[in-house]
Amino acid sequence: MPWQKIDGLLTHISSGPQGEIWGVNANFEIFHRVGYYGTWQRIDGALKMVDVGANGQVVGCTPENEVHIREGITPHNPVGTHWNKLKGSLKYVSIGMDGRLWGVNSFNNIYTRGMYDQRWTQVKGNLRRIHVSITGEVWGTNTFNTVYYREGITPQNPTGDSWTSVSGCSLNHIAVGNGEVWGVNPSGKVYFRSGAGVTRWMKIPGNMKIVHCSSSNIVWGLNEANEIFYYQR
């Protein structure tokens, strides 16, 4: 099935396990939608990027690199009640299954913290973008568009042991779903692979600048014109 376009314009997009979509536009306005059949709802606040976790948690970074997390999200109130500012300064942040946050700052330094930790822990390495799957896998890309995967992550060792480069594709944007990795190269070509094991990258038809996948069977994408598309796999 080819990419299908829906209404709206966004500069960043993220989707959750129940099909919920969060996104921000060029004016840093925040929007929420339930699937491709829903309608966009304006949410208070201002963010330049947003990420949805496995349990529906929502986190994002402001234009000033402040980290905000959405409070009050429940099954009966999926948009929550307000934003809570966390300590620290990050340009990109992602949230995993247990609420663990991973992010990178303006110097491409990598940081992580548990949901209820009071401080960030720096992790060795440098990445430009980072993303956490619903199962806790952490992937990222650096300024040379090299793809990396975090080895050794367990419940007892949530920060893992080391970064391993994944060959075969240069990506400047990456997203991780339930055992799947999607990404976009500098030319806008979309690629997909099944995890970090013995597998290879597969090219997906279409051109995007950003893609996002979750536990559902839908991948979301934005093109250079900020138009919104979904790909049902």
N, C-alpha and C positions, 0 to 999 in steps of 0.2 A: 504494500500500500504506500503510495507516495505521501510526501508531506502535505498536510491539510492546513489551510490558513483560517485563523479566527480573527475577530475584531480586536482592535487595540494596537498600541505602540508601546514597547517596553525596551529598556536598555539592559535589564537583568531579570532573570526568571528562575524560580525554583518550585518544585512540586513535592507533595507529601504522599504518604502511603495510602491515604483515602481519596486521592485524586484532587486534593485541594491545590490551588496554585497561588503563589505569592509573586509579586513582581514590582519593579520600580521603573519609572520613566525618566526622561532626560531632565525633568524638573525636580527629580528626587522624590516625587510623589509615590506613595505606596498603595498597591491594589491587591485585592483578594478575589478569588473566583473559585467556584466548585466545578471543576472539569471543563471540558470544551463546550458543554451545553449550558453552562451557567452565564451569569452576567458579572461584570466587574464592579466591585465595591471599593470605594475610596477609604483608606485607613489613615488615621492620624499619624503624624510624624514625618520625618524626612530621612531617607536612606539612599545610598548609592548602590548597594548590593544587599541581597537577602538570601537566606538559606533555611530550608524546612527540614527538621529532623524526623527520625523514624516514628516518634510518638506525637508528631504534630507540633513540636516546639519550633519556634521561629526566632532567628537571630539575624542581625545585620550590622553593617557599618555605615556610619553617617559620612557626609562629605568631608567632615573634619577628622575622620578616622576614629570616632568614638564607637564603642561596641555596645549595641542595645539588644536586649532580649525581650520578647513579648510575654507579658504576664497575663494570667487569667484565661488561657486557652483551655476549653473543655469540649467534650462532644456536643454539648448544647450551645456552646459559644465559641465556634471555631476561629473567630477573629480576635479573641482575647479582649482585654480591657485597657491595657496601657503598656508603654515601653519602660523598661528598667535599664539604666545605664550601668555597665560593668566597668571596673577599673581596667586601664590599659589602653593602648592605641594600636589599632590594626587597620589595614586597608582591605583585608579579605578574611572572612571567617566562615567556618562550616561546623555543623553540629551532628554528632553521631547518635547511635542507638541509646546509649546510657546517659545522654546529655553532655558527654565530653565534647569540649570545644577545641578546634584546631584553627590556627590562623597565621597570617604573615603580616609583618609591618612594612612600612615604607622603605626599609632597608633590605627587605626580603628575608629577614630573620623569622624563624619558625617558633611558634609558641603553642602550648596546650594547657588546659586546665579542666578539672572536673566541674560538673554543674554547680556544686556547692563549695568549691575551693575559693579561697579569698585572693589567691595570686596566680599569675601565669608562670609556667615553667618553660624556659627556653630549651628547644630541641636542636641538636647540632644539624647544620645544613642550611641551605638557602633555596627558597622556592618563591616564584612569583604568584602562583595560584595553588590552592590546596582544596581538596574535597574529601569528605568522609562519607562512607556508605552507611546504610541502615544496619549493617552487621559490624561496623567499626573499622573496616578497611580504610586506609588513608593513602591517597594518591596525590601527586602534584606535578607541576611543570616549573622549570626554572627559566631564566632569561634567555637561555639558548634553545628553548623549546624541547629540552630533554625531559622525558617522562620518568617519574620515580614512584616506587611503591615502598611503603613502610613495612619492614619485616619484624616479626617477633611480638606483635600486639596480642595480648591475652588479657582476660579480666584481672589477672594478678600483675600484669606488666602493661598497663594501658598506654604507655608512651612508646612501646616497642624497643627495638635494638639498633636498627640501622636502615639506611636507605639503599635500595637496589634499583639501578637504572633498568628500564624496560625498552628494548630496542625495537626497531621496525617502523617507527612513526614519530615524527616531530610534531608536537602539539603546543599551541599557546592557550588552549582552554581544555579543561578536563572535568568530567562528572562521573560519579560512581553510583551504581544502583545495587540491586541485590545480585551480586556476582557478575555484574556487567560493568564495563568501562566504555564510556563514550567520550569523544574529543573532537576538536576542530583544529586543523593545521593553519599556518599563516595565510594560506590561499583560500581558506574557507571551506575546504573539503572536510567531510564528516567521516569519522572512523569509529569502529566498534570492535571490542574483543570480550571474551569471557574470562575475566579475572586475570591473575598474574601467573597462572600455570603455563603448561606447554600449549600455547595457542598462538594465533596470529591476528593481526589487525585486518579487518574487513572494511572496505570502502562502502559507504552508504550514499545513494544518490542524493543530490541537493547540495546547496551551499549555505552555510550558517556562520555566524560569528560566535554564538553561544549555544550550548545544548545542556539539557538537564534531564536526568533519569532518576527514578525512585524505585519502589517495590512494585509499582503498577506496571502495566504493559504499554505505557505511553511515554514517549520521549518528547520533550519540548525543545523548541529551538527559536532563536531570533536571528534574522538576517541583518545585513548591513543597513537596511532601511528601518530597522527596529520593528519590523512586522513579526507577528507571532504565528508559529506553526506547531503542529503536533504530528508525531509519527507513531502509528500503532503497529507494534511488532508481534 
